[in-house]
Amino acid sequence: MKNKILGLALMCLVSQPLFAAPFAQPVIQGKTYNNWEVPILRSLGKPKSVVKGKPDECNGGYFPDEYDYGSFKLLDTGVIKEVYFSQNNALVFHGQKIRSGIDQKSFMQQFKKYELWTDAENKNVVYSGLAESGNDSIEFVFKNGKLLKYKLFFDDC
């Protein structure tokens, strides 16, 4: 009996990191991030442009500045905002790597068991929630039927 309990406890400890892993992991310039933050912005070089943050009516102050690197955008806090799919940019979504070129029908079929919904006004946009409670979400944008980019939305109000 002790061996069974010990074995069960050990199995739980070993498998815990597997269940704790985030179900959406961005891949930028070939590097996979386990959360939505790039730890050291200066390692990415100089952005192509910087958009100054507008006033934040909800929390006061200003929204973070947005750094545009061409194939992806980051906030000055290091949070990933938007990523275009390319040879070096992808997304690990529910353990499956999504690369550029997947069509919308195949995408919907491949991930149908997860909560996905199509935008009512724009059929080229598909959403998935990032949290069981709250309004955080990921937006998948398709162009000409092919996956173009994903955007992240975090509700901080």
N, C-alpha and C positions, 0 to 999 in steps of 0.2 A: 504494500500500500504506500509506504514511504517513497519507494522508487517511482511509482506512478505520479504522485504529487510533485516530487522533485522534477521528473521529466516534463510534466505539464507546466510547471513554473519556469523551467529553462526554455521551453518552447515559446512561451509568452514573451520572455525577455529577448530572445533572439529575433522573433518576428516583429517586435514593436517598431523598430525603425522602418520596416517595410510599410506598415500602416500609417506611420507618421509622415511619410514622404508626401510633399505637396503633389496634387494631381495635375498641376499646370506649371511647367518649368520652361522659361524662355531660353532659347539658344541664340546668342548674339556673337557674331564673328567666330563661330565654332565653339564657343564656351557656354556650357550649360550652367544656369543659375538656379539654385534651389529655392530662391524666393524672388521677389520682384525688385530687388535692389542690386545695383552694381556698386561694389564697395569703394572703388577708387576711380573717380571720374577722370582724373588727369591721365590715367593709363590708356584712355581711349583716344587721346590726341585732341586737337582743336575741333570743335563742332563747326559745321558749315554755316550755321546761324544760331542766334539766341533770341527767343521771344520772351520779353519781360512779362512777369506775372501780373495779372490784373487784380484789383481789389477783391478780397474774400469777404463777401457780405455775411456769410454764415459764421465764420470764426474770427473775423476781424483781421487786420493786416493785409497781406497780399498772398496770392497763390504763388507757388515756386516758379522760377524762370524755367523755360523749356529749352533744352539743347537739342538741336536737330543735326544728326550725323549723316543724313541722307537715307540710309537704309533702316534707321531706328531713331527714336526720340527718347530722351531721358529728362526727368525733372532735375533741378539743381540739388535736390535732396538725394539723388542717386536712384530714385524709383523709375522703373521702366514704364514708359507711357505708350509707345507704339512701335511695332516691329514689322517691317516688310519682309516677306519670305524671299529668300535668295539661296544661293549655293551655301553661304555661311550662316544664314539665319533660319531658324526653325522654331518648333515648339514641341515639347514632350507633353502630351495631353493624355491623362489617364494611362500613363506608361507607354504610350505609342508615339513615336516621333512623326510629326507632321512636317512635310517638306513642301516646297513650292510646287505648284502644278496639280494638286489634287482638285478634282472638280466638286462642285457643291453637292451633287447627288451622291457621289461616293462618300463625301465627308459626312453627310447626314445619315447615310446607311451605316458607316463604320462606327459612329458615336451615338446611334439612336437610343441606346440604353441609358444614356446620361441626359440630364435636363438641358435640352436645347430648345430655343424658340426663335422663329424668324420674325424680323421686324415687320410690323403691320404696314408701314409706309414704304419700306424699301426691302424688297425680296432678296437683295444681294447682301443683306446683313443678317447674321445669325448670332445669338447671344447664348452664353452659358453662365450660370451663377458661380461665384467663387467662394461663397459662404452659405451655410444653411440658413443663417439669419442675417439680415442686412441687405444692402443694395450693391455690394461689390460684384462686378461682373467682368467678363471678357467678351469682346466683340470681334467676330470674325467677319472680314469684309471680302467679298468675292467680286471679281471684275471679269466680264465675258465668261462667266461660269467657272472660273478658276480662283482658288484662294490667293488673295493678294497680300493681306496683312492682318494683324490682330492688334487690338487696342485694349487697354486696361482702364477700368473705372473703379475708383475707390470712393465710397461715401464717407466723408469725414465730418459730417454735420451731426 
